[in-house]
Amino acid sequence: MDGSRAVVQEWDAEREDDGWKPAAEFASIIAKPAGSGESVAEKLQARYRHALENRYDLK
């Protein structure tokens, strides 16, 4: 995981008292074949990589 490619999936969500709740079909992990997704600009790759590391505790 080097952050060089990204797949962005948008979901509808509803605001609730404790934050946003996604629709019932929401999936937090989406498997894609290697090489899938859009290229990420080199200057943003570290940001993508760190966001995933923090979100999924990948240290």
PDB file of N, CA, C and O in Angstrom:
ATOM      1  N   MET A   1       0.856  -1.176   0.000  1.00  0.00           N
ATOM      2  CA  MET A   1       0.000   0.000   0.000  1.00  0.00           C
ATOM      3  C   MET A   1       0.897   1.232   0.000  1.00  0.00           C
ATOM      4  O   MET A   1       1.473   1.593   1.026  1.00  0.00           O
ATOM      5  N   ASP A   2       1.008   1.870  -1.159  1.00  0.00           N
ATOM      6  CA  ASP A   2       1.870   3.040  -1.253  1.00  0.00           C
ATOM      7  C   ASP A   2       1.091   4.328  -1.483  1.00  0.00           C
ATOM      8  O   ASP A   2       1.685   5.405  -1.526  1.00  0.00           O
ATOM      9  N   GLY A   3      -0.230   4.237  -1.633  1.00  0.00           N
ATOM     10  CA  GLY A   3      -1.045   5.430  -1.830  1.00  0.00           C
ATOM     11  C   GLY A   3      -1.038   5.953  -3.245  1.00  0.00           C
ATOM     12  O   GLY A   3      -1.524   7.055  -3.496  1.00  0.00           O
ATOM     13  N   SER A   4      -0.494   5.180  -4.187  1.00  0.00           N
ATOM     14  CA  SER A   4      -0.386   5.677  -5.557  1.00  0.00           C
ATOM     15  C   SER A   4      -1.687   5.540  -6.354  1.00  0.00           C
ATOM     16  O   SER A   4      -1.831   6.146  -7.416  1.00  0.00           O
ATOM     17  N   ARG A   5      -2.640   4.740  -5.840  1.00  0.00           N
ATOM     18  CA  ARG A   5      -3.919   4.575  -6.519  1.00  0.00           C
ATOM     19  C   ARG A   5      -5.019   4.649  -5.481  1.00  0.00           C
ATOM     20  O   ARG A   5      -4.817   4.271  -4.327  1.00  0.00           O
ATOM     21  N   ALA A   6      -6.185   5.137  -5.887  1.00  0.00           N
ATOM     22  CA  ALA A   6      -7.299   5.270  -4.953  1.00  0.00           C
ATOM     23  C   ALA A   6      -8.617   4.962  -5.635  1.00  0.00           C
ATOM     24  O   ALA A   6      -8.806   5.257  -6.815  1.00  0.00           O
ATOM     25  N   VAL A   7      -9.512   4.375  -4.892  1.00  0.00           N
ATOM     26  CA  VAL A   7     -10.876   4.143  -5.332  1.00  0.00           C
ATOM     27  C   VAL A   7     -11.767   4.888  -4.356  1.00  0.00           C
ATOM     28  O   VAL A   7     -11.725   4.629  -3.153  1.00  0.00           O
ATOM     29  N   VAL A   8     -12.567   5.803  -4.858  1.00  0.00           N
ATOM     30  CA  VAL A   8     -13.460   6.578  -4.000  1.00  0.00           C
ATOM     31  C   VAL A   8     -14.881   6.127  -4.272  1.00  0.00           C
ATOM     32  O   VAL A   8     -15.339   6.137  -5.415  1.00  0.00           O
ATOM     33  N   GLN A   9     -15.567   5.739  -3.233  1.00  0.00           N
ATOM     34  CA  GLN A   9     -16.966   5.321  -3.336  1.00  0.00           C
ATOM     35  C   GLN A   9     -17.790   6.281  -2.489  1.00  0.00           C
ATOM     36  O   GLN A   9     -17.526   6.435  -1.296  1.00  0.00           O
ATOM     37  N   GLU A  10     -18.755   6.909  -3.071  1.00  0.00           N
ATOM     38  CA  GLU A  10     -19.622   7.824  -2.331  1.00  0.00           C
ATOM     39  C   GLU A  10     -20.874   7.099  -1.876  1.00  0.00           C
ATOM     40  O   GLU A  10     -21.409   6.263  -2.604  1.00  0.00           O
ATOM     41  N   TRP A  11     -21.349   7.415  -0.665  1.00  0.00           N
ATOM     42  CA  TRP A  11     -22.530   6.783  -0.093  1.00  0.00           C
ATOM     43  C   TRP A  11     -23.458   7.853   0.435  1.00  0.00           C
ATOM     44  O   TRP A  11     -23.010   8.897   0.910  1.00  0.00           O
ATOM     45  N   ASP A  12     -24.756   7.594   0.352  1.00  0.00           N
ATOM     46  CA  ASP A  12     -25.730   8.471   0.990  1.00  0.00           C
ATOM     47  C   ASP A  12     -25.715   8.192   2.482  1.00  0.00           C
ATOM     48  O   ASP A  12     -25.521   7.054   2.909  1.00  0.00           O
ATOM     49  N   ALA A  13     -25.919   9.233   3.270  1.00  0.00           N
ATOM     50  CA  ALA A  13     -25.940   9.078   4.723  1.00  0.00           C
ATOM     51  C   ALA A  13     -26.976  10.027   5.302  1.00  0.00           C
ATOM     52  O   ALA A  13     -27.356  11.018   4.677  1.00  0.00           O
ATOM     53  N   GLU A  14     -27.422   9.706   6.504  1.00  0.00           N
ATOM     54  CA  GLU A  14     -28.373  10.561   7.212  1.00  0.00           C
ATOM     55  C   GLU A  14     -27.740  11.056   8.495  1.00  0.00           C
ATOM     56  O   GLU A  14     -27.014  10.324   9.168  1.00  0.00           O
ATOM     57  N   ARG A  15     -28.022  12.308   8.828  1.00  0.00           N
ATOM     58  CA  ARG A  15     -27.488  12.911  10.054  1.00  0.00           C
ATOM     59  C   ARG A  15     -28.303  12.418  11.237  1.00  0.00           C
ATOM     60  O   ARG A  15     -29.531  12.500  11.228  1.00  0.00           O
ATOM     61  N   GLU A  16     -27.616  11.900  12.265  1.00  0.00           N
ATOM     62  CA  GLU A  16     -28.260  11.481  13.498  1.00  0.00           C
ATOM     63  C   GLU A  16     -27.598  12.202  14.666  1.00  0.00           C
ATOM     64  O   GLU A  16     -26.610  12.911  14.473  1.00  0.00           O
ATOM     65  N   ASP A  17     -28.120  12.031  15.853  1.00  0.00           N
ATOM     66  CA  ASP A  17     -27.588  12.727  17.023  1.00  0.00           C
ATOM     67  C   ASP A  17     -26.093  12.495  17.236  1.00  0.00           C
ATOM     68  O   ASP A  17     -25.366  13.411  17.621  1.00  0.00           O
ATOM     69  N   ASP A  18     -25.640  11.270  16.985  1.00  0.00           N
ATOM     70  CA  ASP A  18     -24.235  10.938  17.237  1.00  0.00           C
ATOM     71  C   ASP A  18     -23.360  11.006  15.979  1.00  0.00           C
ATOM     72  O   ASP A  18     -22.226  10.526  16.002  1.00  0.00           O
ATOM     73  N   GLY A  19     -23.853  11.582  14.898  1.00  0.00           N
ATOM     74  CA  GLY A  19     -23.060  11.741  13.676  1.00  0.00           C
ATOM     75  C   GLY A  19     -23.808  11.265  12.443  1.00  0.00           C
ATOM     76  O   GLY A  19     -25.035  11.165  12.437  1.00  0.00           O
ATOM     77  N   TRP A  20     -23.049  10.977  11.407  1.00  0.00           N
ATOM     78  CA  TRP A  20     -23.632  10.548  10.141  1.00  0.00           C
ATOM     79  C   TRP A  20     -23.757   9.035  10.106  1.00  0.00           C
ATOM     80  O   TRP A  20     -22.837   8.325  10.511  1.00  0.00           O
ATOM     81  N   LYS A  21     -24.890   8.538   9.625  1.00  0.00           N
ATOM     82  CA  LYS A  21     -25.126   7.097   9.488  1.00  0.00           C
ATOM     83  C   LYS A  21     -25.319   6.787   8.004  1.00  0.00           C
ATOM     84  O   LYS A  21     -26.245   7.302   7.379  1.00  0.00           O
ATOM     85  N   PRO A  22     -24.435   5.935   7.429  1.00  0.00           N
ATOM     86  CA  PRO A  22     -24.573   5.580   6.011  1.00  0.00           C
ATOM     87  C   PRO A  22     -25.765   4.662   5.776  1.00  0.00           C
ATOM     88  O   PRO A  22     -26.308   4.065   6.706  1.00  0.00           O
ATOM     89  N   ALA A  23     -26.154   4.567   4.521  1.00  0.00           N
ATOM     90  CA  ALA A  23     -27.247   3.678   4.131  1.00  0.00           C
ATOM     91  C   ALA A  23     -26.901   2.231   4.483  1.00  0.00           C
ATOM     92  O   ALA A  23     -25.732   1.900   4.682  1.00  0.00           O
ATOM     93  N   ALA A  24     -27.905   1.383   4.559  1.00  0.00           N
ATOM     94  CA  ALA A  24     -27.729  -0.006   4.986  1.00  0.00           C
ATOM     95  C   ALA A  24     -26.753  -0.783   4.110  1.00  0.00           C
ATOM     96  O   ALA A  24     -26.106  -1.705   4.607  1.00  0.00           O
ATOM     97  N   GLU A  25     -26.618  -0.452   2.833  1.00  0.00           N
ATOM     98  CA  GLU A  25     -25.724  -1.207   1.949  1.00  0.00           C
ATOM     99  C   GLU A  25     -24.270  -0.740   2.027  1.00  0.00           C
ATOM    100  O   GLU A  25     -23.443  -1.179   1.228  1.00  0.00           O
ATOM    101  N   PHE A  26     -23.948   0.132   2.965  1.00  0.00           N
ATOM    102  CA  PHE A  26     -22.591   0.652   3.137  1.00  0.00           C
ATOM    103  C   PHE A  26     -21.591  -0.468   3.404  1.00  0.00           C
ATOM    104  O   PHE A  26     -21.857  -1.370   4.198  1.00  0.00           O
ATOM    105  N   ALA A  27     -20.443  -0.406   2.739  1.00  0.00           N
ATOM    106  CA  ALA A  27     -19.343  -1.343   2.988  1.00  0.00           C
ATOM    107  C   ALA A  27     -18.092  -0.531   3.279  1.00  0.00           C
ATOM    108  O   ALA A  27     -17.706   0.308   2.466  1.00  0.00           O
ATOM    109  N   SER A  28     -17.464  -0.756   4.396  1.00  0.00           N
ATOM    110  CA  SER A  28     -16.293   0.047   4.749  1.00  0.00           C
ATOM    111  C   SER A  28     -15.028  -0.435   4.044  1.00  0.00           C
ATOM    112  O   SER A  28     -14.053   0.311   3.954  1.00  0.00           O
ATOM    113  N   ILE A  29     -15.029  -1.655   3.551  1.00  0.00           N
ATOM    114  CA  ILE A  29     -13.874  -2.181   2.823  1.00  0.00           C
ATOM    115  C   ILE A  29     -14.366  -2.697   1.472  1.00  0.00           C
ATOM    116  O   ILE A  29     -15.282  -3.516   1.401  1.00  0.00           O
ATOM    117  N   ILE A  30     -13.755  -2.214   0.429  1.00  0.00           N
ATOM    118  CA  ILE A  30     -14.135  -2.626  -0.918  1.00  0.00           C
ATOM    119  C   ILE A  30     -12.899  -3.229  -1.568  1.00  0.00           C
ATOM    120  O   ILE A  30     -11.900  -2.538  -1.767  1.00  0.00           O
ATOM    121  N   ALA A  31     -12.959  -4.501  -1.896  1.00  0.00           N
ATOM    122  CA  ALA A  31     -11.818  -5.165  -2.523  1.00  0.00           C
ATOM    123  C   ALA A  31     -11.787  -4.858  -4.014  1.00  0.00           C
ATOM    124  O   ALA A  31     -12.805  -4.949  -4.700  1.00  0.00           O
ATOM    125  N   LYS A  32     -10.628  -4.499  -4.498  1.00  0.00           N
ATOM    126  CA  LYS A  32     -10.427  -4.221  -5.920  1.00  0.00           C
ATOM    127  C   LYS A  32      -9.147  -4.908  -6.372  1.00  0.00           C
ATOM    128  O   LYS A  32      -8.212  -5.043  -5.583  1.00  0.00           O
ATOM    129  N   PRO A  33      -9.088  -5.340  -7.612  1.00  0.00           N
ATOM    130  CA  PRO A  33      -7.854  -5.955  -8.122  1.00  0.00           C
ATOM    131  C   PRO A  33      -6.689  -4.958  -8.113  1.00  0.00           C
ATOM    132  O   PRO A  33      -6.900  -3.749  -8.203  1.00  0.00           O
ATOM    133  N   ALA A  34      -5.474  -5.467  -8.006  1.00  0.00           N
ATOM    134  CA  ALA A  34      -4.287  -4.614  -8.067  1.00  0.00           C
ATOM    135  C   ALA A  34      -4.321  -3.784  -9.340  1.00  0.00           C
ATOM    136  O   ALA A  34      -4.663  -4.289 -10.409  1.00  0.00           O
ATOM    137  N   GLY A  35      -3.974  -2.536  -9.225  1.00  0.00           N
ATOM    138  CA  GLY A  35      -3.960  -1.653 -10.380  1.00  0.00           C
ATOM    139  C   GLY A  35      -5.287  -0.966 -10.650  1.00  0.00           C
ATOM    140  O   GLY A  35      -5.377  -0.133 -11.552  1.00  0.00           O
ATOM    141  N   SER A  36      -6.324  -1.299  -9.881  1.00  0.00           N
ATOM    142  CA  SER A  36      -7.624  -0.654 -10.059  1.00  0.00           C
ATOM    143  C   SER A  36      -7.570   0.765  -9.487  1.00  0.00           C
ATOM    144  O   SER A  36      -6.659   1.122  -8.740  1.00  0.00           O
ATOM    145  N   GLY A  37      -8.541   1.534  -9.850  1.00  0.00           N
ATOM    146  CA  GLY A  37      -8.657   2.881  -9.296  1.00  0.00           C
ATOM    147  C   GLY A  37      -7.932   3.911 -10.125  1.00  0.00           C
ATOM    148  O   GLY A  37      -7.314   3.614 -11.147  1.00  0.00           O
ATOM    149  N   GLU A  38      -8.031   5.120  -9.649  1.00  0.00           N
ATOM    150  CA  GLU A  38      -7.423   6.257 -10.330  1.00  0.00           C
ATOM    151  C   GLU A  38      -6.035   6.524  -9.766  1.00  0.00           C
ATOM    152  O   GLU A  38      -5.773   6.269  -8.591  1.00  0.00           O
ATOM    153  N   SER A  39      -5.156   7.034 -10.604  1.00  0.00           N
ATOM    154  CA  SER A  39      -3.833   7.432 -10.134  1.00  0.00           C
ATOM    155  C   SER A  39      -3.967   8.617  -9.189  1.00  0.00           C
ATOM    156  O   SER A  39      -4.798   9.502  -9.392  1.00  0.00           O
ATOM    157  N   VAL A  40      -3.142   8.620  -8.161  1.00  0.00           N
ATOM    158  CA  VAL A  40      -3.124   9.707  -7.181  1.00  0.00           C
ATOM    159  C   VAL A  40      -1.861  10.518  -7.413  1.00  0.00           C
ATOM    160  O   VAL A  40      -0.776   9.958  -7.573  1.00  0.00           O
ATOM    161  N   ALA A  41      -2.002  11.833  -7.431  1.00  0.00           N
ATOM    162  CA  ALA A  41      -0.841  12.700  -7.613  1.00  0.00           C
ATOM    163  C   ALA A  41       0.208  12.391  -6.551  1.00  0.00           C
ATOM    164  O   ALA A  41      -0.127  12.155  -5.390  1.00  0.00           O
ATOM    165  N   GLU A  42       1.457  12.393  -6.946  1.00  0.00           N
ATOM    166  CA  GLU A  42       2.542  12.023  -6.032  1.00  0.00           C
ATOM    167  C   GLU A  42       2.510  12.839  -4.741  1.00  0.00           C
ATOM    168  O   GLU A  42       2.786  12.305  -3.667  1.00  0.00           O
ATOM    169  N   LYS A  43       2.178  14.126  -4.837  1.00  0.00           N
ATOM    170  CA  LYS A  43       2.180  14.974  -3.635  1.00  0.00           C
ATOM    171  C   LYS A  43       1.063  14.601  -2.658  1.00  0.00           C
ATOM    172  O   LYS A  43       1.102  15.024  -1.502  1.00  0.00           O
ATOM    173  N   LEU A  44       0.059  13.812  -3.095  1.00  0.00           N
ATOM    174  CA  LEU A  44      -1.044  13.412  -2.216  1.00  0.00           C
ATOM    175  C   LEU A  44      -0.944  11.963  -1.736  1.00  0.00           C
ATOM    176  O   LEU A  44      -1.731  11.544  -0.887  1.00  0.00           O
ATOM    177  N   GLN A  45      -0.004  11.206  -2.255  1.00  0.00           N
ATOM    178  CA  GLN A  45       0.087   9.786  -1.930  1.00  0.00           C
ATOM    179  C   GLN A  45       0.310   9.528  -0.447  1.00  0.00           C
ATOM    180  O   GLN A  45      -0.301   8.619   0.115  1.00  0.00           O
ATOM    181  N   ALA A  46       1.165  10.299   0.193  1.00  0.00           N
ATOM    182  CA  ALA A  46       1.420  10.110   1.630  1.00  0.00           C
ATOM    183  C   ALA A  46       0.146  10.363   2.425  1.00  0.00           C
ATOM    184  O   ALA A  46      -0.119   9.661   3.400  1.00  0.00           O
ATOM    185  N   ARG A  47      -0.642  11.350   2.026  1.00  0.00           N
ATOM    186  CA  ARG A  47      -1.892  11.652   2.720  1.00  0.00           C
ATOM    187  C   ARG A  47      -2.863  10.479   2.624  1.00  0.00           C
ATOM    188  O   ARG A  47      -3.483  10.110   3.621  1.00  0.00           O
ATOM    189  N   TYR A  48      -3.001   9.894   1.446  1.00  0.00           N
ATOM    190  CA  TYR A  48      -3.867   8.718   1.274  1.00  0.00           C
ATOM    191  C   TYR A  48      -3.359   7.553   2.127  1.00  0.00           C
ATOM    192  O   TYR A  48      -4.131   6.900   2.829  1.00  0.00           O
ATOM    193  N   ARG A  49      -2.057   7.305   2.055  1.00  0.00           N
ATOM    194  CA  ARG A  49      -1.467   6.191   2.792  1.00  0.00           C
ATOM    195  C   ARG A  49      -1.695   6.348   4.298  1.00  0.00           C
ATOM    196  O   ARG A  49      -2.081   5.390   4.968  1.00  0.00           O
ATOM    197  N   HIS A  50      -1.461   7.539   4.829  1.00  0.00           N
ATOM    198  CA  HIS A  50      -1.635   7.774   6.274  1.00  0.00           C
ATOM    199  C   HIS A  50      -3.100   7.698   6.684  1.00  0.00           C
ATOM    200  O   HIS A  50      -3.408   7.229   7.781  1.00  0.00           O
ATOM    201  N   ALA A  51      -3.995   8.143   5.836  1.00  0.00           N
ATOM    202  CA  ALA A  51      -5.426   8.057   6.153  1.00  0.00           C
ATOM    203  C   ALA A  51      -5.850   6.598   6.298  1.00  0.00           C
ATOM    204  O   ALA A  51      -6.592   6.253   7.218  1.00  0.00           O
ATOM    205  N   LEU A  52      -5.379   5.741   5.390  1.00  0.00           N
ATOM    206  CA  LEU A  52      -5.703   4.313   5.475  1.00  0.00           C
ATOM    207  C   LEU A  52      -5.036   3.653   6.675  1.00  0.00           C
ATOM    208  O   LEU A  52      -5.652   2.834   7.357  1.00  0.00           O
ATOM    209  N   GLU A  53      -3.785   4.004   6.933  1.00  0.00           N
ATOM    210  CA  GLU A  53      -3.091   3.439   8.094  1.00  0.00           C
ATOM    211  C   GLU A  53      -3.825   3.788   9.384  1.00  0.00           C
ATOM    212  O   GLU A  53      -3.994   2.937  10.257  1.00  0.00           O
ATOM    213  N   ASN A  54      -4.259   5.039   9.502  1.00  0.00           N
ATOM    214  CA  ASN A  54      -4.961   5.475  10.707  1.00  0.00           C
ATOM    215  C   ASN A  54      -6.349   4.856  10.807  1.00  0.00           C
ATOM    216  O   ASN A  54      -6.763   4.443  11.890  1.00  0.00           O
ATOM    217  N   ARG A  55      -7.061   4.789   9.706  1.00  0.00           N
ATOM    218  CA  ARG A  55      -8.430   4.265   9.711  1.00  0.00           C
ATOM    219  C   ARG A  55      -8.478   2.784  10.026  1.00  0.00           C
ATOM    220  O   ARG A  55      -9.345   2.335  10.776  1.00  0.00           O
ATOM    221  N   TYR A  56      -7.567   2.029   9.467  1.00  0.00           N
ATOM    222  CA  TYR A  56      -7.587   0.573   9.607  1.00  0.00           C
ATOM    223  C   TYR A  56      -6.454   0.036  10.470  1.00  0.00           C
ATOM    224  O   TYR A  56      -6.199  -1.168  10.461  1.00  0.00           O
ATOM    225  N   ASP A  57      -5.766   0.903  11.216  1.00  0.00           N
ATOM    226  CA  ASP A  57      -4.704   0.508  12.133  1.00  0.00           C
ATOM    227  C   ASP A  57      -3.706  -0.422  11.453  1.00  0.00           C
ATOM    228  O   ASP A  57      -3.476  -1.539  11.915  1.00  0.00           O
ATOM    229  N   LEU A  58      -3.114   0.043  10.354  1.00  0.00           N
ATOM    230  CA  LEU A  58      -2.219  -0.777   9.537  1.00  0.00           C
ATOM    231  C   LEU A  58      -0.744  -0.619   9.882  1.00  0.00           C
ATOM    232  O   LEU A  58       0.108  -0.995   9.076  1.00  0.00           O
ATOM    233  N   LYS A  59      -0.427  -0.101  11.000  1.00  0.00           N
ATOM    234  CA  LYS A  59       0.988   0.119  11.375  1.00  0.00           C
ATOM    235  C   LYS A  59       1.706  -1.181  11.560  1.00  0.00           C
ATOM    236  O   LYS A  59       2.896  -1.189  11.874  1.00  0.00           O
TER     237      LYS A  59
END
